[in-house]
């Protein structure tokens, strides 16, 4: 009996009102994992195996934009949201070829205030190069969604109003100028989110935002995600997919905001 099937039989059945779950995987860097104190790195070999695991089960990796659009239209079955935080330069050479081999897409959350820089916020970890403008354009040209991770990767719940407006609104403006297309998605640095930060993201014109484990804020502006790391073998992936889905509380909760003037009311 497959491990995932056995695991499902051990779990209580969800009530009838629970909608089919979304599953959004959170990656960061795809490169050598020899020095990885923050557990943000997956080796290319492991990443390739994880993508094969998805493909072998009839799953298809897509951007969050595509996942939410498919959910709104009732055709999200078999789709897995793939996200990459921090905008590491290794995405171009390590992740992109493997994604394209499978016909997968993904969302890459980048830092327009640190173009071509390094991950200076990870004080105990190795220095990793961040995407340049050219790298971002290559990724967008390959069909990946570009989203904002803020300007400089700061905890937004601690930022003053001016800094919060810049990290959300200015970062979106810069990315849209750079790519020539809409930037719909935002990703909260460190996963830190509260009602004030959500209001700023909505005001900046984003249609959705990703968090990690936002609890009561769960919805289109605080989508939970599952961390995927180097230790995630097929068994662990199956367990995470069963045990950590995003359960929809109401169909409107996960509907992206419409294009047009931003709604600035309470989240």
Secondary structure, DSSP 8 states (H G I E B T S, - for coil): --HHHHHHHHS----TT----B-EEEE-EES--SS-TTS-EE-HHHHHHHHHHHHHTT-EEE-HHHHHHHHHTT--TTEEEEEE-TTBTHIIIIIHHHHHHHT---EEEE-GGGTT-B-TT-TTS---BB--HHHHHHHHHTT-EEEE--SS---GGGS-HHHHHIIIIIHHHHHHHHHSS---EEE-GGG---HHHHHHHHHTT-SEEE-SS-GGG-BTTBB--EE--TT--HHHHHHHHHHS-B--SSGGGG----SSS---S--
